[in-house]
Amino acid sequence: MAVEDKFNINLNQNLWGLVVAFAPLGVAEHWCLKWLFRLSLTVAIVMSISVFFTILFYTMNYCREKLK
């Protein structure tokens, strides 16, 4: 059985961006790279805001459809 068959990870684009932003954040912390830390922190903050609004509008739409 292939690895792809064992793990079926279903994330939207915002969550993948957040995961990708956390990897360089850890690298920057480990090797004390201030410029990479600032860049990855900025990307992580932007992606966190994006995830927040995605979840907010998804929940509002779900509740609206549920009440119909």
N, C-alpha and C positions, 0 to 999 in steps of 0.2 A: 504494500500500500504506500503510495507516495505521500510526501509531507503535505502537499496541497489538499489531499483528501482528508487528512486528519484535522486540519485547522481551517475552519470556514469563518474567517474574520470579515464581518460586514460592517464597515465604518463609512460614514459619509466623508466628503472631501474636507470639511472643517476639522473633523477629528483626526484625520491623517495629517493635516497641516500642524495640528497641535502636537501630535506624536513626533513628527519630524523636528519641530522646534525644541522639544525637550532633550533630544539627543545631543545637539551641539551645546546646549546649556550645561549638561553634565560634563562634557569634554572641556568646556571653558572653565568650569569650576575645578576640575581635576588638575589641569595644567596651568591654571592662573592666567588665562588669556582674557584680558579685560575687554578688548575690542570684540571678540567673539561672544563674550558674555552679554555685552550691551546689545549687540545685534540679535542674538537669539532670545534675549529677554523681551526685546521689542516685538519680535515676531510672535512669541508666546503670548504676550498681552493682547496683541491684535487678534490672534486666533482664538483666544479665550473669549473675547468680546463677541467674535463671530459665532462661536459655539453657543454662547448665552442667547443671542438673538435668534439663532436657528431653533433652539429648543423652545424659546418663548413663543415664536410664531407657529411652530409645529403644535405646541400644546393648545394655543388659542384656536387653531384650525380644527384640531381633534375635538375639543370641547364643543365648538360650534356645530360640527357635523354630528356629534353624539346627541345633541339636543333636538335635532330635526326629527 
